[in-house]
Amino acid sequence: MIRSILSRGALAAGLAFALAAPVAAQQNKPAAKPAAKPAAAPAKPSAAPGAAQGQPIQLATYGDWGVFASDTPRGRVCYALSQPKERLPKELKRDDGFLFISTRPAEGVRNEISKITGFPTKENDVNALTIGTAKFQTVQKGTSAWLKNPAEDVAAVEAMKKGSSLTITTTSVRGNKTTDRYSLNGLAQALDRVKKECP
């Protein structure tokens, strides 16, 4: 379950990553890698009682996807998040991987796909994101990845809503070819909730 496997540090890292993603989309190149455990933001009232400013809170879980939101100085951020069901080759050691679909209404950003790979990758390396017969290119920066063409986010998300699984291939700095497989179970419902929370 998403609720049980994500630590507070992972949630904070996810928010930092979601906030960095729009810069990458606007410049059509990857943004800087988020810190593994960003420092806590100054306390401020937010959507959830007792939550610190910028600290993401989990709103719901739908199948294999969690829905998170945070009120930040740059506006409300909402995103659906999942972790891979399978990581190949299994013997390779790596940090946790995450797949995000982020929405930032104040910046006009909706359903933006991004990923934390969990290991250093070849800089600006182009890899593949596959949903059934649909294929999209991703580009790497550090331990992060985005669709190479941000305009394809809409088509990719639509394919994800109709699909059952998604795979992302990546090449590590050492040249290891890796594949992460994500379940798409519950994604459509999760995105409906994201839209409701960040209209």
Buried (B, 14 or more C-beta within 10 A) or exposed (E): EBEEEBEEEBBBBBBBBBBBBBEBBEEEEBBEBBEEEBEEBEEEEBBBEEBBBBBBBBBBBBBBBBBBBBBBEEBBBBBBBBBBEEBBEEEBEBEBBBBBBBBBBEBEBBBBBBBBBBBBBBEEBEBEBBBEEBEBEBBBBBBBBBBBBBEBBEBBBEBBBEBEBBBBBBBBEEEEEBBBBBBBBBBBBBBBBBBEBBE
